[in-house]
Every structure is written in structure tokens, then in C-alpha cells.
Amino acid sequence: MNIEEYVDVTVMQDIQDEFSEATGLAAVMVGEDGEQITKPSNFTEFYTKYAKNSRESDKEGNGIYRGQSGLMEFSIELKVAGKKIGKIIGGQVLTSEPDEDKFRAMARELSVDEDSYIDALRKVPVRSEKVVTSAVKMLEHMVNSMVTNKYVNEKELAALKAETVVAGKLIQEINKKSAELNKIEAKQKMLALNASIEAARAGEFGKGFAVVASEVGKLAVLSGENNKSIKKSLDELTVVINKMSAE
């Protein structure tokens, strides 16, 4: 399954950007192959320059956890019918004001300039674990609901189209039967006409036969009217089916 079949990337980008703007958390959607689907939102210089190589965002499954650099990270699995199609990863925030001495020591271990490292660190958003947890759960619920709804709607549409095909075949069959009824109606009218002629020739002895001929004639007319009504309904139904098939 391709994640882009179930997610409008433009809409997702807007949601992701607004989520990052409101919470301070970074976020990006990636496919099962690890390729980015959306543009990264709110990833800081500290992450891109110093923490990226030490991140643990490739961790399997859902979760909020602390990366090796000390920043909080998250990974949200996106699933369709129980099958994983991608994930949203991000976070990259501190849960308390950083201990600069500790991070200077970390900078020395990484052999990077301490002052640049600390300057970038100071620009990292600080959010409580409660805020991070709530924000991630909200995003997870929202995006997975979007994915699931798209899947369900497409599944229902496919089922509807299949039923439409069946209905179309039934209409064709009924139209065949209607044509056969037209032939029977014509024969009934001819039979009634011939019977009336013969009854007239028989005079007094043909009165009873004339009554039968009259009833056969009435039956032919009634059959014709019913058949026309059925044909009209079938024509209207055919128009509706064709419109449904085209959508």
C-alpha cells in the first residue's frame, strides 16, 4: 500500500505545519521506504547540525522516547486495515531547561565547537512531557482517522460500483423480458381480434365466445399498459445507474 493513496499530502502538510506551530514539536511524514512524504516542520539547527545522526526516530512502533542527544522524540505508525503504510516522526524538544555544563561535555565528546553547540541548543523549544504526550496523541488520532476514513470510503465506493454492475446486468435481463412481453401483447391483441370476427360470424351462437374475446382484448391492453410502465421505470433506473457508474 502507498501512503499517498490514503493521505492528501497538501492537506497533511498544512496540518503538520499548524501542529508544529502550535506545539513547538518538529514533525515529518515518511513512507515505509523511509522517504519523506511531507516537508519537515520546525526541525531546529541543533537537530539538523548536531542531533540528526544520533536520533532514534527509526525506532519501530509507536512511542515517545528520549533520543541520545537528550531531546524528546516520537514515532507515530500510520496503518490501513492493520497494515503499516508509513509514520510521522518528530519531537525534538527538551522537557526542561538544559544543563549547559552537561551539554558542553557532550559537545567535547562530539568534537564540535562548544559555543556553537550551546547557541543552537538554546533555540530548542522546551515543553513538558505532559504537553508532548498530549500533542502526539492528538496528532496520531487525527491522522489515523483521516487515513481510515479514506480507506473505508474507497472500500464502500468499490462495493457500490460492483453492485451497480450487477444492477445493470439485471436491468438488461428485465429489458429482454419486457421485449418478450411486447410480443405476447401483440399476439393477444391479434387473438382477441380474430376471436371477435369469428364470434360475429357465428351470430347468436357466438355471443359467449364474443365475451371471452372481449376479455382477452382487455387483458392485452392491460398487459401493454403495465409493460409500458415497467419500461418507463427501467429507463429511469438505467439513467440513475449510468450516472452512478460515471461518478
N, C-alpha and C positions, 0 to 999 in steps of 0.2 A: 504494500500500500504506500502511496505517495502522500506525504503530509499536505502538499499543496492542493490535493483533490478535496480536502476537508477544511482547509483554512484559507480565507481570503487574506492574502499577505498584506495588502494595503490596509485593511481594517485592523489586522493583527499588529501592524507597525504602529498605528495610532494608539491602540490600547496599550501596547508595550511602552511607548514614549510617555503616555499620560501616567501609567503606573510608576515609571521611574521618576517622573517629575514630582508626583505626589508623595512618594515614599523615600526617595533618595537611593533606592536599590537599583543596581545595574541589572540588565536583562537582555537576552538574545535567544531567538528560537533557532534550533538546529534540527536537521533531519537525522534519520537513522545512520546515514553515512558520515555524520559529523559536520557536514557542510552547513554554513549559515543560511537560514531562510530569510531572516529579517536583519536589518542593520542594528548593530549593538547600541543600546541606550544606556547612557550615564556611566560607562566604564571610565574610571579615573586614570590619570597619568601613573599613579602608584601601581595600579593593576597592570596597565599595558607595558610599563617600563621595567617594573621590578617583581611583581607578584604573578604574572601570567605563567611563567614556566614552573611555578611551584603550586599552582592551583590544583584542586581536587574535584573540579566540576565534572570530570568524566566518570565520577562515581556512579555505579549502577543504581537504578531505582530512584524513588522519591526521597527527599530529605533536605534538612537544613543542618549544616555542619560547619566546623571551623577549618579553614584551609591552613596549610603550613605557614603562610605568612601572617596568620592570626586574624584574618578577615573572615566574616561570616559569609558562607556561600549557600546556594540552594540549587536543587535539580528537580524539575517537575516533569514527570513522564506524561506524554500525550498518547492516549490509546483509542483505537477504534475496534469495537467488538472484541475487546480483550487483547488486541494485538498492538504492540508498541509501534508508533509511527514517527516518533521524534521526542524532543523535550525542550523545555525552556530552562536555561541556566543563567545564573547571575548571583546577585547579592552584593559582594564586595564592599561591605560596610563594617565598621567597628562597633562593638556593643558598649564601649566605654572609652573615655579619653586615653590615648595611647601613652604607655610608659616610654618616654623618649630614650632613656638610657638603654632599655631593653632593645629597642629598635636600632639604636646606633650600633649596638653589639651585633645585631643581625646584619646590618649594612657592612660591617667589617668582615663578617663571615662570607658575605656575598662578593666582597672586594669591590664595592661601589662607593661612590662619594657620599659620605655621611650626611652632609648638609643638604645635598640634592634629594637624598632619600627621605630625610625628615621633612623637608619642604613639601614633597609630594604626599607624604603621609598625612600632613596637617590638612590637606584638602579632601581627605577621605571622609564621607558622611559618618556620623555617629548616631546609631539607632539602638534602642533597647531590643533585647531578644524577643520580648513580647510583641513589639511592633513588627519585627522581621517575620515572626511566625504568623501573625495575623495577615500581613500583607501577602505572604507567599500562599497561604491557604485560599485567600480571596482570588488571587490570580489563577491558581490551579483549578478552582471550582468554575470560574468564568470561562477559561479557555477550553477545558474539557467538556463543558456544557455546550459550547459552540460546536466543537468537533462532533460530539454525539448527536446533536440536533441535525447537523448537516448529513450525517450518515443515515439517521432514521428517515429523514425526509427523502433522501435519494432512494432508499430501500422501498419506501412506500410508493414513490413515483414509479419505480421499476415494476412493482407489483400491479399498480394501476394500469400501466401500459400493457402488461401481459393480459390483464383482464379485458382491456379494450380490444385486443386482438381476438380474444375468444368471442367477445360480444359481436365483433364484426363478422366473424365466421357464422355465428348463429343467425345474424340478420340476412346473410347471403342464403342460408338454408331456408329461412322463412320466406324470403322473396321467391325462391323456387317453388315452394308450396303454394304461394299466392298465385303464381302463374298457372299452376295446375288447377287451382280453384276457378280461375278465369275460364279455362277450357270447359270445366264441368258446368259452370254457369251458362255458357253458350249452348251446350248440349241440352241442358234443362229447358232453356227457352225454346229451342227447336222442337224438343219433345212435346212441350206444352202446346206449341202452335199446331203441330201435326195432330195432336190429340183433339184439339178444338175443331179442326177441319173435319176429322173423321166423325166426331160427335154430331156436328151439324148435318153431315150427310145421313147419319143414322136416324135423324128426326127424333120422334118421341122415344125411341128405344135408346137413344144416345144421351139422354139427359143426365143420367148418373155418371156416365163417362165424362160429360162436359164439366161436372163439378170437380172431378178428380183432375182434369186438365187445368182448370182454373187454379186449383190449389198448388199444382206443380209450377204454374206460372208465377204465382205469388212467392213461392219458395225460391224460385230462380232470382226474382227481383230482390228479395231479402238477402240472399246469399251474395248477390252483386254489391248491395249497399254495404254489407259487413266487410266484404273483401276490400272495397274502396277505402273504408275507414281504417282497416288494418294496414293497407298500403300507405295511406297518408301518415299514420303513426310511425311506420317503418322508415319512411323518407325523412321525417323529422328526427328520429333517433339516429339515422345514418349521419345527418348533418352534425349532431352533437358528438357522436363517436369520432368523426373525422376531425373536428376541432380539438378534441381531447388528444388525439394521436399526434396532431401537429404541434401541440404545446411542449 
